[in-house]
Amino acid sequence: MLKVEKLESGYGSMQVLWGPDLEVKAGSITSLLGPNGAGKSTLLWTILGTVTPTNGKVYFEGQDVTDLPAHKKVNLGLTMVPEGKNLFKEMTVFDNLSMGAYRKEAQEVKQENLELVYSMFPILAERKDQLAGSLSGGQQQMVTIGRALMTKPKFIMMDEPSQGLAPKLIMEIFQTIVKMKEEIGLTILLVEQNAAASLGAADYVYVMHEGSIKAEGTPDEIKGSDEIKEAYLGM
């Protein structure tokens, strides 16, 4: 569904990505692991189009989308759950979720998507009239994921969804990520510092370091390599 070839990008004169290749198959969860500063978030933002690539290609469903602006990629069904929640904290849960349904296609199925989000996160149905800023960290993350689902996506990139959450909530978030694949049929590219949780949810794994892909394989292959775990994952 998504293919990245020799992608290069960065910020001003600072190059961050040094030609990573990556492929995400439809209906799968693909995890991108690596230490802080490896370039994982930059890769997601470059795929989305908010960071401009200087070289390489991004293909989505066989179409070259390298130079498409982010809003046009969202129109194709590609969206992102950014790191750090980024909610409208003085707005209600319902209003935050509704902000995700700005596309015409999403507006047409807004109620259906709302019911889907509430089925995934029942607590949000109970708190729909509560200000988003008054929610717990875990509930705010649920709103962030729910808002992305309101765009009616085919493909979701998630950047550190477990950041700052308690272990029990991390487990719940990852269970929901797996449900998004199994029950909705979404394709997911997941950037995550929690290697153990990420390996448990993934179908395929890439390991990134210093802007390049250093290893790839199934979760069992990655877990079975002491060299990879020690060199790049701190396990």
Disulfide bonds with the S-S distance in Angstrom:
none
